[in-house]
Amino acid sequence: YRLDDSRHLPGNGLGLAIVSATALAHGGELVLEDGAPGLVARILLPLAPSNQ
């Protein structure tokens, strides 16, 4: 989501959707948190077994 005053920024707004889908495809998740200033995005992925 982009606020009206940020329309001058390039991009199509698909970045977080792509990151989220990629994380889910690997058994993980995307966690978004309110940070100061701005957004904090954490990608949580499961650890691979040590024998791989």
N, CA, C and O atoms as a Tinker XYZ file with bonds, in Angstrom:
   208  protein
     1  N      0.834000   -1.169000    0.000000    73     2
     2  CA     0.000000    0.000000    0.000000    64     1     3
     3  C      0.879000    1.232000    0.000000    63     2     4     5
     4  O      1.857000    1.310000    0.744000    81     3
     5  N      0.531000    2.182000   -0.827000    73     3     6
     6  CA     1.273000    3.440000   -0.877000    64     5     7
     7  C      0.324000    4.595000   -0.629000    63     6     8     9
     8  O     -0.785000    4.635000   -1.162000    81     7
     9  N      0.770000    5.520000    0.178000    73     7    10
    10  CA    -0.015000    6.722000    0.427000    64     9    11
    11  C     -0.041000    7.581000   -0.819000    63    10    12    13
    12  O      0.843000    7.477000   -1.669000    81    11
    13  N     -1.048000    8.426000   -0.931000    73    11    14
    14  CA    -1.199000    9.273000   -2.111000    64    13    15
    15  C      0.030000   10.130000   -2.386000    63    14    16    17
    16  O      0.359000   10.366000   -3.549000    81    15
    17  N      0.718000   10.602000   -1.347000    73    15    18
    18  CA     1.867000   11.473000   -1.578000    64    17    19
    19  C      3.118000   10.717000   -2.024000    63    18    20    21
    20  O      4.153000   11.342000   -2.257000    81    19
    21  N      3.054000    9.412000   -2.146000    73    19    22
    22  CA     4.232000    8.650000   -2.575000    64    21    23
    23  C      4.092000    8.128000   -4.000000    63    22    24    25
    24  O      4.856000    7.254000   -4.410000    81    23
    25  N      3.162000    8.628000   -4.737000    73    23    26
    26  CA     2.947000    8.143000   -6.105000    64    25    27
    27  C      4.106000    8.467000   -7.032000    63    26    28    29
    28  O      4.225000    7.865000   -8.099000    81    27
    29  N      4.950000    9.391000   -6.654000    73    27    30
    30  CA     6.090000    9.744000   -7.494000    64    29    31
    31  C      7.198000    8.697000   -7.428000    63    30    32    33
    32  O      8.145000    8.754000   -8.212000    81    31
    33  N      7.093000    7.744000   -6.504000    73    31    34
    34  CA     8.102000    6.695000   -6.386000    64    33    35
    35  C      7.868000    5.615000   -7.438000    63    34    36    37
    36  O      6.725000    5.229000   -7.680000    81    35
    37  N      8.937000    5.123000   -8.066000    73    35    38
    38  CA     8.762000    4.074000   -9.071000    64    37    39
    39  C      8.407000    2.737000   -8.423000    63    38    40    41
    40  O      8.645000    2.519000   -7.235000    81    39
    41  N      7.844000    1.868000   -9.218000    73    39    42
    42  CA     7.517000    0.522000   -8.738000    64    41    43
    43  C      6.040000    0.229000   -8.924000    63    42    44    45
    44  O      5.236000    1.126000   -9.176000    81    43
    45  N      5.701000   -1.050000   -8.794000    73    43    46
    46  CA     4.313000   -1.445000   -8.992000    64    45    47
    47  C      3.693000   -2.019000   -7.729000    63    46    48    49
    48  O      2.557000   -2.491000   -7.774000    81    47
    49  N      4.397000   -1.996000   -6.605000    73    47    50
    50  CA     3.822000   -2.434000   -5.339000    64    49    51
    51  C      3.765000   -3.935000   -5.146000    63    50    52    53
    52  O      3.037000   -4.399000   -4.269000    81    51
    53  N      4.497000   -4.711000   -5.919000    73    51    54
    54  CA     4.453000   -6.169000   -5.812000    64    53    55
    55  C      5.554000   -6.742000   -4.929000    63    54    56    57
    56  O      5.561000   -7.947000   -4.676000    81    55
    57  N      6.470000   -5.932000   -4.461000    73    55    58
    58  CA     7.632000   -6.416000   -3.727000    64    57    59
    59  C      7.301000   -7.276000   -2.528000    63    58    60    61
    60  O      7.812000   -8.390000   -2.416000    81    59
    61  N      6.454000   -6.789000   -1.620000    73    59    62
    62  CA     6.125000   -7.553000   -0.422000    64    61    63
    63  C      5.331000   -8.810000   -0.757000    63    62    64    65
    64  O      5.487000   -9.831000   -0.088000    81    63
    65  N      4.493000   -8.753000   -1.770000    73    63    66
    66  CA     3.733000   -9.939000   -2.173000    64    65    67
    67  C      4.672000  -11.028000   -2.696000    63    66    68    69
    68  O      4.476000  -12.210000   -2.413000    81    67
    69  N      5.675000  -10.631000   -3.447000    73    67    70
    70  CA     6.642000  -11.597000   -3.977000    64    69    71
    71  C      7.482000  -12.182000   -2.849000    63    70    72    73
    72  O      7.712000  -13.390000   -2.808000    81    71
    73  N      7.942000  -11.329000   -1.931000    73    71    74
    74  CA     8.741000  -11.807000   -0.796000    64    73    75
    75  C      7.921000  -12.757000    0.059000    63    74    76    77
    76  O      8.419000  -13.801000    0.479000    81    75
    77  N      6.665000  -12.402000    0.320000    73    75    78
    78  CA     5.798000  -13.252000    1.140000    64    77    79
    79  C      5.574000  -14.609000    0.477000    63    78    80    81
    80  O      5.670000  -15.643000    1.138000    81    79
    81  N      5.278000  -14.614000   -0.818000    73    79    82
    82  CA     5.047000  -15.872000   -1.533000    64    81    83
    83  C      6.304000  -16.736000   -1.548000    63    82    84    85
    84  O      6.217000  -17.958000   -1.423000    81    83
    85  N      7.467000  -16.116000   -1.699000    73    83    86
    86  CA     8.725000  -16.859000   -1.696000    64    85    87
    87  C      8.988000  -17.476000   -0.331000    63    86    88    89
    88  O      9.383000  -18.638000   -0.234000    81    87
    89  N      8.770000  -16.696000    0.725000    73    87    90
    90  CA     8.963000  -17.219000    2.081000    64    89    91
    91  C      8.016000  -18.385000    2.343000    63    90    92    93
    92  O      8.434000  -19.405000    2.892000    81    91
    93  N      6.759000  -18.253000    1.961000    73    91    94
    94  CA     5.782000  -19.331000    2.161000    64    93    95
    95  C      6.163000  -20.581000    1.377000    63    94    96    97
    96  O      5.990000  -21.697000    1.866000    81    95
    97  N      6.677000  -20.400000    0.168000    73    95    98
    98  CA     7.076000  -21.545000   -0.656000    64    97    99
    99  C      8.215000  -22.338000   -0.016000    63    98   100   101
   100  O      8.403000  -23.518000   -0.311000    81    99
   101  N      8.968000  -21.680000    0.860000    73    99   102
   102  CA    10.083000  -22.343000    1.545000    64   101   103
   103  C      9.734000  -22.713000    2.980000    63   102   104   105
   104  O     10.616000  -23.014000    3.784000    81   103
   105  N      8.435000  -22.688000    3.298000    73   103   106
   106  CA     7.997000  -23.074000    4.635000    64   105   107
   107  C      8.176000  -22.007000    5.690000    63   106   108   109
   108  O      8.142000  -22.303000    6.885000    81   107
   109  N      8.364000  -20.783000    5.272000    73   107   110
   110  CA     8.578000  -19.684000    6.205000    64   109   111
   111  C      7.434000  -18.694000    6.191000    63   110   112   113
   112  O      6.324000  -19.000000    5.757000    81   111
   113  N      7.729000  -17.501000    6.676000    73   111   114
   114  CA     6.709000  -16.458000    6.704000    64   113   115
   115  C      7.370000  -15.091000    6.672000    63   114   116   117
   116  O      8.549000  -14.941000    6.993000    81   115
   117  N      6.587000  -14.103000    6.280000    73   115   118
   118  CA     7.005000  -12.712000    6.283000    64   117   119
   119  C      6.277000  -12.032000    7.425000    63   118   120   121
   120  O      5.049000  -12.085000    7.501000    81   119
   121  N      7.023000  -11.394000    8.313000    73   119   122
   122  CA     6.440000  -10.692000    9.454000    64   121   123
   123  C      6.738000   -9.209000    9.286000    63   122   124   125
   124  O      7.892000   -8.819000    9.109000    81   123
   125  N      5.694000   -8.381000    9.341000    73   123   126
   126  CA     5.847000   -6.936000    9.217000    64   125   127
   127  C      5.580000   -6.294000   10.562000    63   126   128   129
   128  O      4.609000   -6.630000   11.240000    81   127
   129  N      6.448000   -5.363000   10.947000    73   127   130
   130  CA     6.314000   -4.677000   12.228000    64   129   131
   131  C      6.479000   -3.181000   12.017000    63   130   132   133
   132  O      7.194000   -2.738000   11.118000    81   131
   133  N      5.806000   -2.414000   12.857000    73   131   134
   134  CA     5.950000   -0.968000   12.830000    64   133   135
   135  C      7.287000   -0.608000   13.447000    63   134   136   137
   136  O      7.553000   -0.944000   14.601000    81   135
   137  N      8.116000    0.063000   12.697000    73   135   138
   138  CA     9.421000    0.480000   13.195000    64   137   139
   139  C      9.519000    1.990000   13.196000    63   138   140   141
   140  O      8.673000    2.671000   12.616000    81   139
   141  N     10.523000    2.509000   13.831000    73   139   142
   142  CA    10.688000    3.954000   13.854000    64   141   143
   143  C     12.022000    4.305000   13.214000    63   142   144   145
   144  O     13.045000    3.892000   13.759000    81   143
   145  N     12.096000    5.007000   12.139000    73   143   146
   146  CA    10.958000    5.396000   11.306000    64   145   147
   147  C     10.758000    4.382000   10.193000    63   146   148   149
   148  O     11.729000    3.991000    9.545000    81   147
   149  N      9.565000    3.958000    9.960000    73   147   150
   150  CA     9.273000    3.070000    8.847000    64   149   151
   151  C      8.876000    1.671000    9.245000    63   150   152   153
   152  O      8.495000    1.406000   10.385000    81   151
   153  N      8.975000    0.787000    8.284000    73   151   154
   154  CA     8.525000   -0.592000    8.418000    64   153   155
   155  C      9.709000   -1.525000    8.638000    63   154   156   157
   156  O     10.773000   -1.338000    8.048000    81   155
   157  N      9.520000   -2.527000    9.487000    73   155   158
   158  CA    10.520000   -3.575000    9.675000    64   157   159
   159  C      9.941000   -4.852000    9.084000    63   158   160   161
   160  O      8.866000   -5.292000    9.490000    81   159
   161  N     10.638000   -5.444000    8.137000    73   159   162
   162  CA    10.198000   -6.690000    7.515000    64   161   163
   163  C     11.163000   -7.794000    7.912000    63   162   164   165
   164  O     12.372000   -7.672000    7.714000    81   163
   165  N     10.627000   -8.875000    8.474000    73   163   166
   166  CA    11.445000  -10.023000    8.871000    64   165   167
   167  C     10.993000  -11.236000    8.065000    63   166   168   169
   168  O      9.800000  -11.525000    7.971000    81   167
   169  N     11.948000  -11.927000    7.494000    73   167   170
   170  CA    11.665000  -13.158000    6.769000    64   169   171
   171  C     12.118000  -14.302000    7.664000    63   170   172   173
   172  O     13.307000  -14.431000    7.955000    81   171
   173  N     11.184000  -15.125000    8.097000    73   171   174
   174  CA    11.483000  -16.253000    8.971000    64   173   175
   175  C     11.454000  -17.530000    8.144000    63   174   176   177
   176  O     10.439000  -17.858000    7.531000    81   175
   177  N     12.575000  -18.248000    8.131000    73   175   178
   178  CA    12.690000  -19.495000    7.378000    64   177   179
   179  C     13.110000  -20.610000    8.326000    63   178   180   181
   180  O     13.881000  -20.383000    9.258000    81   179
   181  N     12.599000  -21.820000    8.083000    73   179   182
   182  CA    13.005000  -22.941000    8.937000    64   181   183
   183  C     14.452000  -23.336000    8.639000    63   182   184   185
   184  O     14.931000  -23.188000    7.515000    81   183
   185  N     15.124000  -23.833000    9.649000    73   183   186
   186  CA    16.478000  -24.342000    9.457000    64   185   187
   187  C     16.425000  -25.685000    8.747000    63   186   188   189
   188  O     15.541000  -26.502000    9.009000    81   187
   189  N     17.367000  -25.907000    7.858000    73   187   190
   190  CA    17.454000  -27.199000    7.183000    64   189   191
   191  C     18.069000  -28.206000    8.150000    63   190   192   193
   192  O     18.881000  -27.832000    8.996000    81   191
   193  N     17.695000  -29.462000    8.035000    73   191   194
   194  CA    18.340000  -30.489000    8.864000    64   193   195
   195  C     19.847000  -30.486000    8.629000    63   194   196   197
   196  O     20.295000  -30.210000    7.517000    81   195
   197  N     20.625000  -30.786000    9.647000    73   195   198
   198  CA    22.083000  -30.712000    9.551000    64   197   199
   199  C     22.681000  -31.735000    8.595000    63   198   200   201
   200  O     23.837000  -31.585000    8.199000    81   199
   201  N     21.936000  -32.771000    8.209000    73   199   202
   202  CA    22.469000  -33.792000    7.300000    64   201   203
   203  C     22.298000  -33.417000    5.835000    63   202   204   205
   204  O     22.626000  -34.222000    4.964000    81   203
   205  N     21.806000  -32.246000    5.541000    73   203   206
   206  CA    21.640000  -31.835000    4.142000    64   205   207
   207  C     22.686000  -30.846000    3.730000    63   206   208
   208  O     22.693000  -30.396000    2.585000    81   207
